[in-house]
Amino acid sequence: MTSLLVRWAISAVAVFSAAYFVPGIHVTGISAAFMAAAATGFINATLGNLIKFFTWPARFLTLGLFSLVINALMLWLAAAIVPGFRVDGFIAAFLGSLVLSVITTVGGWMTDSSSKKSD
């Protein structure tokens, strides 16, 4: 349970970072960032996986790069349903999804390595 909360916090930090670094992404506060992180995770786990399943030929032909487009669309969808979180166009969603991916991946590595040290 603690791991889930830590990953959620890392995702919220990633949303704040995307809003800071990517023009066109706006977050009004910490609660909006946490809601956006939860919505993005939920959408990617449900609808995102379904879309990735049905678009596997495109992902195969592009060597997986089409997944970046799908992630951008999922971020854009999350912005449409979360109050206080706004994405102004596809380019902002694409760049924002890249920032989110990098930060959550690095954060996941850091939390995984710190949990292994305590064992």
HUDACOR-V241023 format. One record per residue. PSI is psi in whole degrees, -180 to 180 (* if undefined). OMEGA is omega as a letter, one per 40 degrees, with the letter a starting at -180 (* if undefined). Layout:
psi=PSI omega=OMEGA
psi=PSI omega=OMEGA
This chain:
psi=-40 omega=i
psi=-39 omega=i
psi=-40 omega=i
psi=-43 omega=i
psi=-38 omega=i
psi=-44 omega=i
psi=-36 omega=i
psi=-42 omega=i
psi=-40 omega=i
psi=-41 omega=i
psi=-38 omega=i
psi=-40 omega=i
psi=-38 omega=i
psi=-38 omega=i
psi=-45 omega=i
psi=-42 omega=i
psi=-42 omega=i
psi=-40 omega=i
psi=-32 omega=a
psi=-43 omega=a
psi=-25 omega=a
psi=117 omega=i
psi=135 omega=a
psi=-5 omega=i
psi=129 omega=a
psi=134 omega=i
psi=131 omega=a
psi=-20 omega=a
psi=-177 omega=a
psi=-37 omega=i
psi=-38 omega=i
psi=-36 omega=i
psi=-43 omega=i
psi=-39 omega=i
psi=-40 omega=i
psi=-40 omega=i
psi=-43 omega=i
psi=-43 omega=a
psi=-42 omega=i
psi=-44 omega=i
psi=-44 omega=a
psi=-44 omega=a
psi=-43 omega=i
psi=-36 omega=a
psi=-25 omega=a
psi=-79 omega=a
psi=-38 omega=i
psi=-45 omega=i
psi=-37 omega=i
psi=-46 omega=i
psi=-41 omega=i
psi=-35 omega=i
psi=-46 omega=a
psi=-17 omega=a
psi=22 omega=a
psi=-32 omega=i
psi=-41 omega=i
psi=-39 omega=i
psi=-36 omega=i
psi=-46 omega=a
psi=-29 omega=a
psi=13 omega=a
psi=36 omega=i
psi=-7 omega=a
psi=-24 omega=i
psi=-22 omega=i
psi=-31 omega=i
psi=-38 omega=i
psi=-43 omega=i
psi=-43 omega=i
psi=-38 omega=i
psi=-42 omega=i
psi=-36 omega=i
psi=-37 omega=i
psi=-41 omega=i
psi=-39 omega=i
psi=-42 omega=i
psi=-39 omega=i
psi=-29 omega=i
psi=-24 omega=a
psi=-12 omega=a
psi=118 omega=i
psi=138 omega=i
psi=1 omega=i
psi=122 omega=a
psi=138 omega=i
psi=123 omega=a
psi=69 omega=i
psi=169 omega=a
psi=-39 omega=a
psi=-44 omega=i
psi=-40 omega=i
psi=-40 omega=i
psi=-50 omega=i
psi=-39 omega=i
psi=-39 omega=i
psi=-32 omega=i
psi=-46 omega=i
psi=-46 omega=i
psi=-43 omega=a
psi=-45 omega=a
psi=-47 omega=a
psi=-42 omega=i
psi=-33 omega=i
psi=-48 omega=i
psi=-43 omega=i
psi=-39 omega=i
psi=-41 omega=i
psi=-42 omega=a
psi=-41 omega=a
psi=-35 omega=i
psi=-42 omega=a
psi=-35 omega=i
psi=-32 omega=i
psi=-28 omega=i
psi=-28 omega=i
psi=-29 omega=a
psi=-11 omega=a
psi=* omega=*
